[in-house]
Amino acid sequence: MAASTKPRTKSATVTRLMSREKGATLDEIAKATEWKPHSCRAFLTGIRKKARVLRQERPNGVTSYRIVEELAAELASE
């Protein structure tokens, strides 16, 4: 790994997933981060305190969570 390469954090990974048009489900977040579901929900709570998280229902009945692009860039830089 090059010295100038910034390591990707799990927080940045979740922010990237939630920035997608379709958002991210708890299962997708857990799989990408290797967190347990309760840790994923705790992370979402922290994001909600900083920003507006859009919650939407997918056609298969699974809830996904999404944040707006401007906010995603701001959170990823922290």
C-alpha distances in whole Angstrom, upper triangle without the diagonal:
4,6,8,7,9,9,12,15,18,20,18,18,22,23,21,24,27,26,27,31,32,30,29,31,30,30,27,25,26,24,21,21,22,25,29,31,32,29,28,32,31,28,30,33,31,30,34,34,32,33,35,34,36,37,38,39,38,41,40,41,38,37,34,32,31,30,31,28,29,28,25,24,25,24,20,20,22
4,5,5,9,10,13,16,20,21,19,20,24,24,22,25,28,27,28,32,33,31,30,33,32,32,29,27,28,27,23,23,25,27,31,33,34,31,30,34,33,30,32,34,32,30,34,35,32,33,35,34,36,38,39,41,40,43,42,43,40,38,35,33,32,31,31,28,28,28,25,23,24,24,20,19,21
4,6,8,10,14,16,20,21,19,20,24,24,23,26,28,28,29,33,34,32,31,34,33,33,30,28,29,28,25,24,26,28,31,34,34,31,30,33,32,29,31,33,31,30,33,34,31,32,35,34,36,38,40,42,41,44,44,44,41,39,36,34,32,31,31,28,28,28,25,23,23,23,20,18,20
4,6,9,12,15,19,20,17,19,22,22,21,24,26,25,27,30,32,30,29,32,32,32,29,27,28,28,24,23,26,28,31,33,34,30,29,32,31,28,30,32,29,28,31,32,29,30,32,32,34,36,38,40,39,42,42,43,39,37,34,32,30,28,28,25,25,25,22,20,21,20,17,16,17
4,6,9,12,16,17,14,16,19,19,18,21,23,22,24,27,29,27,26,29,29,28,25,24,25,24,20,20,23,24,28,30,31,27,26,29,29,25,27,29,27,25,29,30,27,28,30,29,31,33,35,37,36,39,39,39,36,34,31,29,27,26,26,23,23,23,20,18,19,19,15,14,16
4,6,9,13,13,11,13,16,16,15,18,20,20,22,25,27,24,24,26,26,26,23,21,22,22,18,17,20,22,25,27,28,24,23,26,25,22,24,26,23,22,26,26,23,24,27,26,28,30,32,34,34,37,37,37,33,32,28,26,24,23,23,21,21,20,17,15,16,15,12,11,12
4,6,10,11,10,11,14,15,14,17,19,19,21,25,25,23,22,24,23,23,21,18,19,19,15,14,17,18,22,24,25,21,20,24,23,19,22,24,22,21,24,25,23,24,26,25,27,29,30,32,32,35,35,35,31,29,26,24,23,22,23,21,21,20,17,16,17,15,12,12,13
4,7,8,6,7,10,11,11,13,15,16,17,21,22,19,18,20,20,20,17,15,16,16,12,11,14,16,19,21,22,18,17,20,20,16,18,21,19,18,21,22,20,21,23,22,24,25,27,29,28,31,31,31,27,26,22,21,20,19,20,18,19,18,14,14,15,13,9,11,12
4,5,5,6,9,10,11,13,14,15,17,21,21,18,17,19,18,18,16,13,14,14,11,9,12,13,17,18,19,15,14,17,16,13,15,18,16,15,19,20,18,19,21,20,22,23,25,27,27,30,30,29,26,24,21,19,18,18,19,18,19,17,14,14,14,11,9,11,10
4,5,5,6,9,10,11,12,14,16,20,19,16,14,15,14,15,13,9,10,11,8,6,9,9,13,14,15,12,11,14,13,10,13,15,14,13,17,18,17,18,20,18,20,21,23,24,24,27,27,26,22,21,18,16,16,16,18,18,19,17,14,15,15,12,10,13,12
4,5,5,6,9,10,11,12,15,18,18,15,13,15,14,15,14,10,12,13,11,9,12,11,14,15,15,12,10,13,12,8,10,13,11,10,14,15,13,14,16,15,17,18,21,23,23,27,27,26,22,20,17,14,14,13,16,15,16,13,11,12,12,8,7,10,9
4,5,5,6,9,10,10,13,16,17,14,13,16,15,17,14,11,14,14,11,10,14,14,17,18,18,15,13,16,15,12,13,16,13,12,15,17,15,15,17,15,18,19,21,23,23,27,27,26,23,21,17,15,14,13,14,13,14,12,9,9,10,8,5,8,9
4,5,5,6,9,10,11,15,15,12,11,13,13,14,11,8,11,11,7,8,11,12,15,16,17,14,12,15,15,12,13,16,15,13,17,18,17,17,18,16,18,18,20,22,21,24,24,24,20,19,15,14,13,13,15,14,16,14,11,12,14,11,9,12,13
4,5,5,6,9,10,14,13,10,8,10,10,12,9,6,9,10,8,8,11,11,14,13,15,12,9,12,12,9,9,13,12,10,13,16,14,14,15,13,14,15,17,18,18,22,22,21,17,15,12,10,10,10,13,13,15,13,10,12,13,10,9,13,13
4,5,5,6,9,12,13,10,9,12,13,15,12,10,13,14,11,11,15,14,17,16,17,15,12,14,14,10,10,13,12,9,12,14,12,12,13,11,13,14,16,19,19,23,23,22,19,16,13,10,9,8,10,9,11,9,6,8,10,7,7,10,11
4,5,5,7,11,12,9,9,13,14,15,12,10,14,14,11,12,16,16,19,18,20,17,14,16,17,14,13,17,16,13,15,18,16,15,15,13,14,16,17,19,19,22,22,22,19,17,14,12,10,9,11,9,12,11,7,9,11,10,8,12,13
4,5,6,9,9,6,6,9,11,12,8,7,11,11,9,11,14,14,17,16,18,16,12,15,16,13,12,16,16,13,15,18,17,16,15,13,13,14,14,16,15,19,19,19,16,14,10,9,8,9,11,11,14,13,10,12,15,13,11,15,16
4,5,8,8,4,5,9,10,12,10,9,13,14,12,13,16,16,17,16,17,16,12,13,15,12,10,14,14,11,12,15,14,12,12,9,9,10,12,14,14,18,18,18,15,12,8,6,5,6,8,9,12,11,8,11,13,11,11,15,16
4,7,8,6,8,12,14,16,13,12,16,17,14,16,19,19,21,19,21,19,16,17,18,15,13,16,16,12,14,17,15,13,12,10,10,12,13,16,16,19,20,20,17,15,11,9,6,5,6,6,9,9,6,9,12,11,11,14,16
4,5,5,8,11,14,15,12,12,16,16,14,16,20,20,22,20,22,21,17,18,20,17,15,19,19,16,17,20,18,16,15,13,12,13,13,15,14,17,18,18,16,14,11,10,7,8,9,9,12,12,10,12,15,15,14,17,19
4,6,9,12,16,17,14,15,19,19,17,20,23,23,24,22,24,23,19,20,22,20,17,20,21,17,18,21,20,17,15,13,11,12,11,13,12,14,16,17,15,14,10,10,8,9,9,10,13,14,12,15,18,17,17,20,22
4,7,9,13,14,12,13,16,17,16,18,21,21,22,19,22,21,18,18,21,19,16,19,21,17,18,21,21,18,16,13,11,10,9,10,8,11,13,13,12,10,7,8,7,10,11,13,16,16,14,17,20,19,19,22,24
4,7,10,12,10,10,14,14,13,15,18,18,19,17,19,18,14,15,17,15,12,16,17,14,14,18,17,15,13,10,9,9,8,10,10,13,14,14,11,9,6,5,4,8,10,11,15,14,12,15,17,16,16,19,20
4,7,8,6,7,10,11,10,12,15,14,15,13,15,15,11,12,15,13,11,15,16,13,15,18,18,16,15,11,11,10,10,11,10,14,14,13,10,8,5,5,7,10,13,14,17,16,13,16,18,16,16,20,20
4,5,5,6,9,10,11,12,14,13,13,10,13,13,10,11,14,13,11,14,16,15,15,19,19,18,16,13,12,10,10,10,9,13,12,11,7,6,4,6,9,12,16,17,20,19,16,20,21,19,19,23,23
4,5,5,6,9,10,11,11,10,9,7,9,10,7,8,11,11,9,13,15,14,15,18,19,18,17,14,14,12,12,12,13,16,14,13,9,8,7,8,11,14,18,19,22,20,18,21,22,19,19,23,22
4,5,5,6,9,10,10,10,9,7,11,12,9,11,14,13,13,16,18,17,18,22,22,21,21,17,17,15,15,14,13,16,14,13,10,10,9,11,14,17,20,22,24,22,20,23,24,21,21,24,24
4,5,5,6,9,10,10,11,10,13,13,10,12,15,14,13,17,18,16,18,21,21,20,20,16,16,15,15,15,13,16,15,15,11,11,9,11,12,15,18,19,22,20,17,20,22,19,18,22,22
4,5,5,6,8,8,9,8,11,10,7,10,12,10,10,14,14,13,16,18,18,18,18,15,15,14,15,16,16,19,17,17,13,12,10,10,12,14,17,18,20,18,15,18,19,16,15,19,19
4,6,5,5,5,6,6,9,8,6,10,12,11,12,15,16,16,18,20,21,21,21,18,18,17,18,18,18,21,19,18,14,14,13,13,15,17,21,21,24,21,19,21,22,19,18,22,21
4,6,5,7,9,10,13,12,10,13,16,14,15,18,19,19,21,23,24,23,23,20,21,19,20,20,18,21,19,19,16,16,14,15,17,19,22,22,25,23,20,22,24,21,19,23,23
4,6,8,11,12,15,13,11,14,16,13,14,18,18,17,20,22,22,22,22,19,20,19,20,20,19,22,21,21,17,17,15,15,16,17,20,20,22,20,17,19,21,18,16,19,20
4,5,9,10,13,10,9,13,13,11,13,16,16,16,19,21,20,21,22,19,21,20,21,22,22,25,23,23,19,18,16,16,17,18,21,21,23,20,17,19,20,17,15,18,18
4,7,9,12,10,10,13,14,13,15,18,18,18,21,23,23,24,24,22,23,22,23,23,23,26,24,23,20,19,18,18,19,21,24,24,26,24,21,23,24,20,19,22,21
4,6,8,6,6,10,11,10,12,15,15,16,18,20,21,22,22,20,21,20,22,22,22,25,23,22,19,18,17,16,18,20,23,24,25,23,20,22,23,19,18,21,20
4,6,5,7,9,10,11,13,15,16,17,19,21,22,23,23,20,22,20,21,21,22,24,22,21,17,17,17,17,19,21,25,26,28,25,22,25,25,22,21,24,23
4,5,5,6,9,10,11,13,15,15,17,19,20,21,21,18,19,17,18,18,19,21,19,18,14,13,14,14,17,19,23,24,26,23,21,24,25,21,21,25,23
4,5,5,6,9,10,11,13,14,15,17,19,20,20,17,19,17,19,20,21,24,22,20,17,15,15,15,18,20,23,25,27,23,22,25,25,21,22,25,23
4,5,5,6,9,10,11,13,14,16,17,18,19,17,19,18,20,21,22,25,24,22,18,17,16,15,17,18,22,23,25,21,20,22,22,18,18,21,19
4,5,5,6,9,10,11,12,15,16,16,17,14,16,14,17,18,19,22,21,19,15,13,12,11,14,15,19,20,22,19,17,20,20,16,17,20,18
4,5,5,6,9,10,10,13,15,15,15,12,14,13,15,16,18,21,20,18,15,12,12,11,13,15,19,21,22,19,18,21,20,17,18,21,20
4,5,5,6,9,10,11,13,14,15,13,16,15,18,20,22,25,24,22,18,16,15,13,15,16,19,21,22,19,18,20,20,16,17,20,18
4,5,5,6,9,10,11,12,14,12,15,15,18,19,21,25,24,22,18,16,14,12,13,13,17,18,19,15,14,17,16,12,14,16,15
4,5,5,6,9,10,10,11,8,11,11,14,16,18,22,21,19,16,13,11,9,10,11,14,16,17,14,13,16,16,13,14,17,16
4,5,5,6,9,10,11,9,12,12,16,18,20,24,24,21,18,15,14,11,13,13,16,18,19,15,15,18,17,14,16,19,17
4,5,5,7,9,11,10,14,15,18,21,23,27,27,24,21,18,16,13,14,13,16,17,17,14,14,16,14,11,14,16,13
4,5,5,6,8,7,11,12,16,19,21,24,25,23,20,16,14,11,11,9,12,14,14,10,10,13,12,9,11,14,12
4,5,5,6,6,9,11,14,17,20,24,24,22,19,16,14,10,11,9,12,15,15,11,12,15,14,12,15,17,15
4,6,8,9,13,14,18,21,24,27,28,25,23,19,18,14,14,12,14,17,16,12,14,16,14,12,15,17,15
4,7,9,13,15,19,22,24,28,29,27,24,20,18,14,13,11,12,14,13,9,11,13,10,9,12,14,12
4,6,10,12,16,19,22,25,26,24,22,18,16,12,11,8,9,11,11,7,9,12,10,9,13,14,14
4,6,9,13,16,19,22,24,22,20,16,14,10,9,7,8,11,11,9,11,14,13,12,15,17,17
4,6,10,13,15,19,20,18,16,12,10,7,6,5,8,11,12,10,10,14,14,12,15,18,17
4,6,10,12,16,18,16,14,10,8,6,5,6,8,12,14,12,12,16,17,15,17,20,21
4,7,10,13,15,12,11,7,6,5,6,9,12,15,17,15,15,19,20,18,20,23,23
4,6,10,12,10,9,6,6,6,8,11,13,16,19,18,17,21,22,21,22,25,26
4,7,8,6,6,5,6,9,11,14,17,19,22,21,20,24,25,24,25,28,29
4,5,5,5,6,7,10,12,15,18,20,23,22,21,25,26,25,25,29,30
4,5,7,9,11,14,16,19,21,23,26,26,25,28,30,28,29,32,33
4,6,9,11,15,17,21,23,25,28,27,26,29,31,29,29,33,34
4,7,9,13,16,19,22,25,28,26,25,29,30,28,29,32,33
4,6,10,13,17,20,22,25,24,22,26,27,25,25,29,29
4,7,10,14,17,19,22,20,19,23,24,22,23,26,26
4,7,10,14,16,19,17,16,19,21,19,19,23,23
4,7,11,13,16,14,13,16,17,15,16,20,20
4,7,9,12,11,10,13,15,13,14,18,18
4,7,9,7,7,10,11,10,12,15,16
4,6,6,6,9,10,11,12,15,16
4,5,5,6,9,10,11,13,15
4,5,5,7,9,10,11,13
4,5,5,6,9,10,11
4,5,5,6,9,10
4,6,5,6,9
4,6,5,7
4,5,5
4,6
4
